[in-house]
């Protein structure tokens, strides 16, 4: 599939972020960044552009 999977392990179980984040599909190289904050919020960046944000 052509989507970004974000899976975190917490207390021995995998926690999947269920929102779909489409990945880039061109022929270029891309930088994917996952930011997890102490207040249990996250941001997914592709090429330093925010694609999704939410809370766990």
TORPA-4810 file (N, C-alpha, C, O; in nm, 3 decimals):
<nodes>
NODE_1_0.083_-0.118_0.000_0.000_0.000_0.000_0.088_0.124_0.000_0.202_0.120_0.044_X
NODE_2_0.034_0.232_-0.048_0.110_0.357_-0.056_0.060_0.453_0.049_0.000_0.556_0.019_X
NODE_3_0.087_0.417_0.174_0.053_0.505_0.285_0.160_0.492_0.392_0.236_0.395_0.395_X
NODE_4_0.166_0.591_0.478_0.264_0.593_0.585_0.204_0.520_0.705_0.091_0.548_0.746_X
NODE_5_0.279_0.424_0.761_0.236_0.353_0.880_0.311_0.410_1.000_0.434_0.419_0.997_X
NODE_6_0.239_0.447_1.104_0.300_0.495_1.227_0.256_0.402_1.339_0.139_0.400_1.378_X
NODE_7_0.352_0.325_1.392_0.323_0.227_1.496_0.415_0.255_1.614_0.536_0.262_1.599_X
NODE_8_0.356_0.269_1.732_0.431_0.289_1.855_0.410_0.169_1.946_0.301_0.112_1.949_X
NODE_9_0.513_0.131_2.020_0.499_0.024_2.118_0.484_0.085_2.256_0.567_0.166_2.299_X
NODE_10_0.377_0.046_2.326_0.351_0.097_2.460_0.305_-0.020_2.547_0.208_-0.088_2.514_X
NODE_11_0.373_-0.042_2.658_0.343_-0.152_2.750_0.339_-0.287_2.678_0.256_-0.372_2.709_X
NODE_12_0.429_-0.307_2.584_0.441_-0.435_2.516_0.342_-0.458_2.403_0.343_-0.565_2.343_X
NODE_13_0.256_-0.362_2.372_0.163_-0.378_2.261_0.186_-0.268_2.158_0.225_-0.156_2.192_X
NODE_14_0.162_-0.300_2.034_0.176_-0.203_1.926_0.051_-0.117_1.916_-0.060_-0.168_1.914_X
NODE_15_0.071_0.012_1.909_-0.038_0.108_1.896_-0.028_0.171_1.757_0.066_0.245_1.729_X
NODE_16_-0.123_0.142_1.671_-0.124_0.191_1.534_-0.202_0.321_1.526_-0.314_0.331_1.578_X
NODE_17_-0.144_0.421_1.462_-0.218_0.544_1.433_-0.304_0.515_1.312_-0.252_0.489_1.204_X
NODE_18_-0.435_0.520_1.329_-0.528_0.469_1.230_-0.563_0.565_1.118_-0.626_0.524_1.020_X
NODE_19_-0.524_0.691_1.129_-0.552_0.786_1.021_-0.456_0.760_0.905_-0.337_0.738_0.926_X
NODE_20_-0.508_0.762_0.784_-0.424_0.740_0.666_-0.345_0.865_0.631_-0.397_0.976_0.630_X
NODE_21_-0.217_0.844_0.604_-0.130_0.950_0.557_-0.073_0.901_0.424_0.008_0.809_0.423_X
NODE_22_-0.113_0.960_0.311_-0.059_0.914_0.183_0.088_0.948_0.170_0.133_1.054_0.214_X
NODE_23_0.163_0.858_0.110_0.305_0.885_0.089_0.325_0.951_-0.047_0.237_0.950_-0.132_X
NODE_24_0.442_1.008_-0.064_0.476_1.071_-0.191_0.505_0.961_-0.294_0.570_0.862_-0.261_X
NODE_25_0.459_0.978_-0.416_0.471_0.870_-0.515_0.550_0.910_-0.639_0.544_0.841_-0.741_X
NODE_26_0.623_1.020_-0.632_0.704_1.058_-0.748_0.840_0.988_-0.741_0.860_0.901_-0.656_X
NODE_27_0.931_1.023_-0.828_1.060_0.956_-0.837_1.168_1.021_-0.750_1.285_0.983_-0.759_X
NODE_28_1.131_1.117_-0.666_1.228_1.188_-0.583_1.242_1.123_-0.446_1.156_1.045_-0.404_X
NODE_29_1.350_1.155_-0.377_1.372_1.111_-0.240_1.302_1.207_-0.145_1.304_1.328_-0.167_X
NODE_30_1.239_1.153_-0.039_1.164_1.236_0.055_1.209_1.206_0.198_1.256_1.097_0.228_X
NODE_31_1.193_1.306_0.285_1.227_1.293_0.426_1.098_1.283_0.506_1.013_1.372_0.499_X
NODE_32_1.083_1.174_0.581_0.967_1.152_0.665_1.008_1.174_0.811_1.109_1.119_0.855_X
NODE_33_0.931_1.255_0.885_0.963_1.287_1.024_0.841_1.262_1.110_0.730_1.303_1.077_X
NODE_34_0.864_1.193_1.222_0.758_1.169_1.320_0.797_1.241_1.448_0.902_1.213_1.505_X
NODE_35_0.713_1.334_1.493_0.740_1.412_1.615_0.641_1.366_1.721_0.520_1.374_1.702_X
NODE_36_0.693_1.318_1.834_0.610_1.276_1.947_0.641_1.369_2.064_0.755_1.380_2.107_X
NODE_37_0.538_1.435_2.114_0.555_1.534_2.220_0.517_1.475_2.356_0.441_1.379_2.363_X
NODE_38_0.569_1.534_2.466_0.538_1.484_2.601_0.389_1.489_2.637_0.346_1.415_2.725_X
NODE_39_0.311_1.573_2.571_0.167_1.580_2.601_0.086_1.480_2.520_-0.036_1.492_2.509_X
NODE_40_0.154_1.378_2.462_0.092_1.269_2.386_0.029_1.316_2.255_-0.066_1.255_2.208_X
NODE_41_0.081_1.421_2.197_0.040_1.462_2.063_0.153_1.429_1.966_0.268_1.415_2.006_X
NODE_42_0.118_1.416_1.840_0.218_1.381_1.739_0.196_1.464_1.613_0.088_1.520_1.591_X
NODE_43_0.299_1.471_1.533_0.292_1.534_1.402_0.373_1.449_1.305_0.483_1.404_1.338_X
NODE_44_0.319_1.428_1.187_0.392_1.360_1.080_0.423_1.463_0.973_0.333_1.530_0.921_X
NODE_45_0.550_1.475_0.940_0.597_1.569_0.838_0.653_1.491_0.721_0.720_1.389_0.739_X
NODE_46_0.626_1.539_0.601_0.690_1.486_0.480_0.757_1.605_0.413_0.691_1.701_0.375_X
NODE_47_0.888_1.596_0.398_0.968_1.706_0.344_0.947_1.835_0.423_0.937_1.944_0.367_X
NODE_48_0.939_1.820_0.555_0.923_1.931_0.648_0.790_2.006_0.632_0.778_2.122_0.671_X
NODE_49_0.691_1.939_0.574_0.555_1.994_0.559_0.462_1.907_0.644_0.461_1.785_0.628_X
NODE_50_0.385_1.969_0.732_0.295_1.894_0.818_0.185_1.827_0.737_0.110_1.895_0.666_X
NODE_51_0.176_1.695_0.747_0.074_1.619_0.675_-0.036_1.570_0.768_-0.150_1.551_0.725_X
NODE_52_-0.001_1.551_0.897_-0.103_1.505_0.992_-0.058_1.539_1.133_0.061_1.537_1.165_X
NODE_53_-0.154_1.570_1.216_-0.129_1.594_1.357_-0.245_1.536_1.435_-0.356_1.525_1.384_X
NODE_54_-0.219_1.497_1.559_-0.325_1.439_1.639_-0.276_1.406_1.778_-0.166_1.444_1.817_X
NODE_55_-0.360_1.335_1.852_-0.322_1.292_1.987_-0.337_1.141_1.996_-0.417_1.080_1.925_X
NODE_56_-0.258_1.083_2.083_-0.259_0.937_2.098_-0.366_0.892_2.195_-0.381_0.772_2.219_X
</nodes>
